[in-house]
Amino acid sequence: MNSFCVSCVLTPEDRDMAMFYWYSLGLQGTEEISEGDNLQVKIYFADMQTALLAKTDLEKRNVLSPVVISEIIDQDWNAQWRESMKPAKLAPHFWVSPTWLPPSKTESDNWIKIEPKMAFGTGHHETTRLAAKAIIAKKKWMAGKNVLDIGTGSGVLCFVADICGARTCLGVEIDPDCLENLDENRQQNRHDGMIGFTIGTLDCIKNDAVFDMVVMNMLLNESTPCLAQVASLLRPGGILVWSGILVEEKLTATESAADIASCKLTKEKVEHEWWCGMFTKQNER
C-alpha cells in the first residue's frame, strides 16, 4: 500500500508546534535531517487527503522551503519507524515505550507501555515530559487523590499519576479515534488505582464531581476555554498542572488561570521553548 510524504524545512520550534497536529492526523512516521539550525522534515501519511491537510497547515507556518507532497510506492514505513524509535525518558526512573521496545532493565522501574498510534502522548515531546515531571514532583502528596486529565491523548499522564499513588484517574479526550488506543494502553499497563477514559467534552462529567488535581497538556487556545469548568471541578487547595504552553505565553496563561479558575502559580518548569505551570486553587471566600 502506497504512502504519501510531506516534506519541507522547518525551524525546530515550528516542528514542535506542528507535531501536535500530525499526531491528530495519524502520522505513520517521520524523518528529520539537520540543516544548520533547522530541520529537513519528512512526514508520512496513509492517504493523499491527510497529506494535503498537513501541507495546508504547514504552509500557514513559518516554513523555510516549499511544502512538497510525494507518493511513496509500497514501502513499510511503519516497520522503518519501529527500527528508528527509542524509549522515551519522562523523568528519572519513568520510561514510555511500546511493549515491543522495552527500556533497559536497569532503567525500567516504572515502564509505561504506550502504543504510538493516533493518540498524542508517547513521551517524546517536551510538553508531555514537563507535565509528567510536575505530577511526579507531587508523588508524596498524591496518595489517595483523584486526578482529571483533560485532553488525555494516549492516557500516559493518567498512568504516571497512578504510579504516583492516585486513587482514581479519569482521562477525557474529545477525539473518538483515541478510544481504541486508550483501551489497549489500559490493558497493557498494571494500575493500582482506578483508571477510566471517556470520549467527549467536560460536560460528560457529573456536576458534583470534584478532583484534587487537574492536568491539561494542550495548546493555549485549546485549553483556555476549559478553565471555567476547571474552576468548578478542582477543589479548593487542589493543583492544576498546565502544560503545552509556549514560554512567551506564560503571562497570558498565568493571568487566565488566576482570573478564570482562581488558581495561583506556585511552580514552573521550562524545556526548550515550552513552559509548564503548577497552580493551586485558592480557597473560596
Phi, psi and omega in degrees: 000130183287153175241170181232128185254128175252124185228148176186177175255130182231159166284155176303325180294316178294325176299315181297318180294319182287336185300323176306312184291320180298319178298319181294333178278346180088047180303144179269339180171167179222156172227144179222137176230128180292136173231084186067237179273359185245182185229130166277114188247136172235126180240133186250134179230162186280338184216161183294323182300316179292320178299322179294323177297317178295321179296315180299318179296316181296324181294342177273347182267179183274060181288150186258004178205165177301149177267123187240137173252132176226147179270131181254121187281114166039063174236145182274083181290333177297320179293320179293324178297318179300319182295328184267348185283148179229154175301144181258131178268112178285316184195170177308123178074011176237118183233150177232130176190165176291167180298332182274004181223069183289150173290170180297151185300330182283349185235017187255032180308309180234091183259115178262123185264113182234125174278121185281080180254236184277342185278138176282136177132051177266359180089357182273350182258145184303321184295324177292317179296318180298315180295318180298316180296324178294320178293314182297327180297340180255024186302316181295328180279336193289336187307125177079005184272160177254129187238138174242128178246110182270127185074051192292336177064252179272351183087005188301321183287333172295320179292325176297313180298322179296316178300326181280000172107007180300144179284315177224148175226125176242122177255127180248130183222132183278339185273113181294339179293345180277346189300312181299318180295320179297317178298317180296316181294322179295322179292328185277343184249129174290137177221134183277327178266192179264124178241127178228149177232144178220145178260125180150191177267179178295346178294343181281353179273138181302145184298331183266006180288137178224136183241151177276332178220136172240132181243133174229114173246080186215156176298154186305314184290340179271327187268329181305319178297345180277346189298325181298320178284329174301322181301326181271338183269338184263126182290154174303133185087353179286170187245134172252122173256116185238108178243181183084017184252132174288151183304321182287351178263002185305311183298317179299315180295316182297316179293320180295317179298321180289313186287321188266320187248004181055039182249130182257133179294128180242329178213160177209152177224149180228137171224115186055236184266007184257144183236145175226130179249143172249122186243154174243131178289126182283148178297139179289141181275000000 
